[in-house]
C-alpha cells in the first residue's frame, strides 16, 4: 500500500485475483491477464490496434483505473503522474486512453513489487524528447567517443557535424 493511489481494497483485490505472481514470466502477461492490452487485428501487412481486450476481472480493472486517477491527483504520484501529463498534454492523447495506460502500468508495477518483494520508491519520469536532446548535445560535444551507430543517429536527427 505504499504505491500512491493503492488502498487496502485495491491491494487485496489485486492479490486475491492475481494470486501467485510466480506463475507469470513478465509484467506484460499480467496486463494481458487483467485485460489491459489492446486487441490486435492483423491482415497481411496491416496491423490494427483496437480497444482493450477486457479479459479478466472487470472489478479489478475498474479499481486499477480509479487508483490511477487517485495516483495522478496525489502529490507524490512520481513517474506515473508525469507520464500522464506527458501523454495528455504533449502527445494529445485523450484523458481516458491516458488513464487506462497509467492503470496498466500501475498493475505491472504492483506485479514487479510483489515478485521482487520490494517497497515502492517513486522515480522521476524522463521525457523522451529531453532524452533525445541530451543525446544530441552529448554527441556534438564529444564526437570522438561515439561509434558509427551514434554518427548514423546524428545524421537521422539532422544534427550538423561539429567543426574540428
C-alpha positions as CSV (number, residue, x, y, z in Angstrom):
1,X,0.0,0.0,0.0
2,X,3.0,2.3,-0.4
3,X,2.1,3.0,-4.0
4,X,0.2,6.2,-4.4
5,X,-3.5,5.5,-5.2
6,X,-3.5,1.9,-4.0
7,X,-5.6,1.5,-0.9
8,X,-6.5,-1.7,1.1
9,X,-9.4,-2.7,-1.2
10,X,-7.4,-2.4,-4.4
11,X,-4.4,-4.2,-2.9
12,X,-6.5,-7.0,-1.5
13,X,-8.4,-7.4,-4.8
14,X,-5.2,-7.5,-6.8
15,X,-3.6,-10.1,-4.6
16,X,-6.8,-12.2,-4.5
17,X,-7.3,-12.2,-8.3
18,X,-3.7,-12.5,-9.4
19,X,-2.7,-15.0,-6.7
20,X,0.9,-16.3,-7.0
21,X,2.8,-13.8,-9.2
22,X,5.5,-16.5,-9.8
23,X,3.3,-18.1,-12.5
24,X,3.8,-15.1,-14.8
25,X,7.0,-14.7,-16.6
26,X,6.8,-10.9,-17.1
27,X,4.7,-7.8,-16.5
28,X,3.1,-7.9,-19.9
29,X,1.4,-11.2,-19.1
30,X,-0.2,-9.6,-16.0
31,X,-1.6,-6.8,-18.3
32,X,-3.0,-9.5,-20.6
33,X,-4.4,-11.4,-17.6
34,X,-6.2,-8.4,-16.3
35,X,-7.3,-7.3,-19.8
36,X,-5.4,-4.0,-20.3
37,X,-3.8,-4.9,-23.6
38,X,-5.2,-3.8,-27.0
39,X,-7.0,-6.1,-29.4
40,X,-4.8,-6.7,-32.5
41,X,-6.3,-7.3,-35.9
42,X,-3.7,-8.4,-38.4
43,X,-4.1,-9.0,-42.1
44,X,-1.0,-9.4,-44.3
45,X,1.0,-6.2,-43.7
46,X,-1.8,-4.2,-41.9
47,X,-1.8,-4.2,-38.1
48,X,-4.8,-2.5,-36.4
49,X,-4.7,-1.9,-32.6
50,X,-8.2,-1.7,-31.2
51,X,-9.7,-1.2,-27.7
52,X,-8.5,-3.1,-24.7
53,X,-9.5,-6.8,-24.7
54,X,-11.4,-6.5,-21.3
55,X,-10.5,-10.1,-20.5
56,X,-10.2,-10.9,-16.8
57,X,-11.8,-9.4,-13.8
58,X,-13.7,-6.2,-14.6
59,X,-13.9,-5.2,-10.9
60,X,-10.1,-5.3,-10.7
61,X,-9.7,-3.3,-13.9
62,X,-12.1,-0.6,-12.6
63,X,-10.3,-0.5,-9.2
64,X,-6.9,0.0,-11.0
65,X,-8.4,2.8,-13.1
66,X,-9.7,4.5,-10.0
67,X,-6.3,4.0,-8.3
68,X,-4.7,5.6,-11.4
69,X,-6.9,8.6,-11.1
70,X,-6.0,8.9,-7.4
71,X,-2.3,8.4,-8.2
72,X,-2.2,11.3,-10.8
73,X,-4.0,13.6,-8.5
74,X,-1.8,12.9,-5.5
75,X,1.3,15.0,-4.6
76,X,3.7,12.0,-4.8
77,X,2.4,10.4,-8.0
78,X,6.0,10.2,-9.3
79,X,6.7,9.0,-12.8
80,X,3.1,7.8,-13.3
81,X,1.8,11.3,-12.8
82,X,4.4,12.8,-15.1
83,X,3.7,10.2,-17.8
84,X,0.0,11.0,-17.6
85,X,0.8,14.7,-18.0
86,X,3.1,14.0,-20.9
87,X,0.6,11.8,-22.7
88,X,-2.4,14.1,-22.2
89,X,-0.8,17.4,-22.9
90,X,2.2,16.8,-25.1
91,X,1.1,13.9,-27.2
92,X,-2.5,15.0,-27.4
93,X,-3.9,11.6,-26.3
94,X,-7.2,11.8,-24.5
95,X,-7.6,11.6,-20.8
96,X,-9.4,8.2,-21.0
97,X,-6.7,6.5,-23.0
98,X,-4.0,8.1,-20.9
99,X,-5.5,6.9,-17.6
100,X,-6.0,3.4,-18.9
101,X,-2.3,3.4,-19.8
102,X,-1.4,4.6,-16.3
103,X,-3.7,1.9,-14.8
104,X,-1.9,-0.8,-16.9
105,X,1.4,0.5,-15.7
106,X,0.2,0.5,-12.1
107,X,-0.9,-3.1,-12.4
108,X,2.6,-4.0,-13.9
109,X,4.2,-2.0,-11.1
110,X,2.3,-4.0,-8.4
111,X,3.4,-7.2,-10.1
112,X,7.0,-6.2,-10.1
113,X,6.9,-5.1,-6.4
114,X,5.2,-8.4,-5.4
115,X,7.6,-10.6,-7.5
116,X,10.8,-8.9,-6.2
117,X,9.4,-8.4,-2.7
118,X,10.3,-4.7,-2.8
119,X,8.9,-1.5,-1.4
120,X,7.7,1.3,-3.8
121,X,10.2,4.1,-4.3
122,X,9.0,7.0,-6.5
123,X,11.1,7.7,-9.5
124,X,11.1,10.6,-12.0
125,X,9.7,10.3,-15.5
126,X,12.2,11.0,-18.2
127,X,10.6,12.8,-21.2
128,X,11.6,11.1,-24.5
129,X,12.2,14.5,-26.2
130,X,14.5,15.7,-23.4
131,X,16.4,12.4,-23.6
132,X,16.9,12.8,-27.4
133,X,18.1,16.4,-27.0
134,X,20.6,15.3,-24.3
135,X,21.9,12.6,-26.6
136,X,22.3,15.1,-29.4
137,X,24.2,17.5,-27.1
138,X,26.5,14.7,-25.9
139,X,27.3,13.6,-29.5
140,X,28.1,17.2,-30.5
141,X,30.4,17.8,-27.5
142,X,32.4,14.6,-27.7
143,X,32.3,13.2,-31.3
144,X,35.4,11.1,-31.0
145,X,34.0,8.8,-28.3
146,X,31.0,7.5,-30.3
147,X,30.6,4.6,-32.7
148,X,29.2,4.6,-36.2
149,X,25.7,4.0,-34.7
150,X,25.8,7.4,-32.9
151,X,27.1,9.0,-36.1
152,X,24.1,7.5,-38.1
153,X,21.8,8.6,-35.3
154,X,23.2,12.1,-35.5
155,X,22.6,12.0,-39.3
156,X,19.0,10.9,-38.8
157,X,18.3,13.6,-36.3
158,X,19.8,16.1,-38.8
159,X,22.4,17.4,-36.3
160,X,25.2,19.2,-38.1
161,X,28.7,17.8,-37.8
162,X,30.9,19.8,-35.3
163,X,33.8,21.8,-36.6
164,X,37.1,20.2,-35.7
